[in-house]
Amino acid sequence: MTAAVLAGAPAAQALLGEARRRAAALPVRPHLHLIRVGQDPASLSYVRGKDRQAREAGLRSTVHALPEDVALPALLALLDHLSADPEAHGILVQLPLPPHLPPAAVQAATDPRKDVDGFHPLNVGRLWAGQPGLAPCTALGILALLRHYGQPLSGRSAVVVGRSPIVGRPVAGLLLAADATVTVAHLRTPDLGRVTRDADVLIVAAGQPHLITADMVRPGAAVVDVGIHRLTGPGGAPHLTGDVHPGVAQVAGALTPVPGGVGPMTVAQLLLNTVQAAEAQLGRSAA
Ligand code: NAD
């Protein structure tokens, strides 16, 4: 048996279509502000992609490129300004930040109604309290991907490997809200395979290439591979791989590819979050 491929592109297109439709129904174009600090090549490329896709989806997008040595008060002043600006609907500060800028201070400085990354403590609390709000994009994208392919969650055993605030924790909260029975495993979990073999739905966000091997997966399970790593192949050619060993495809019922699985969902969900934030600020929805 080979696992069904849970490709991200069609599911991301569905989210982008929804973002485009809902944005077009608003009296103003939702405006996303992307802030990046320094010249980290990955951050440059992520912000460029988000900016381009926002425009393609009919949103306005502005990139604020700040120097590597920008002082914390200057960054906080920009966040204050954008938080107070009625024409700014979504604000995202691209991570990682240089060491002199503590992410927690930056995340707490964004108006929670405009916090389209869902990292503000108020939004984190809302997620865990089961209340409506803005939730982190990769976690929402994973749930949207599973729903797109009709993977049931209610009453199922879901195991999340990884407890980062960006992926592991929020995806666990969303799975709980979807009525799954949720276990979170992490670096200190002894005998990881014993835990992961219990999963009907296995989400892997550990940042360790090929951590999950076929013997650690229940036959027929749905497996979501969030990890993304650039490895060098035998011929020296670079290739991308995930946290899940390719052999898992022989055991799992469904598996996300890397690349092309979770990746496209994250940006699509960011745009949907921006539209949701704009709707709420314009009095068009409860969230
Ligand atoms: P992180 O390093 O912040 O967190 C990793 C988590 O995995 C930690 O909680 C740690 O306890 C756990 N972990 C590490 N090694 C483990 C092990 N051997 N056994 C069990 N648990 C272990 O990483 P992150 O930000 O959550 O990202 C995880 C991966 O997902 C990375 O490869 C990252 O590049 C990728 N990622 C992809 C997207 C996307 O859109 N596709 C978005 C965010 C992150």
Residues whose N, C-alpha, C, O or C-beta is under 5 A from the ligand:
A	BS01	NAD	T138 V161 G162 R163 S164 I166 V167 G168 A185 H186 L187 A205 A206 G207 Q208 V226 G227 I228 V262 G263 T266
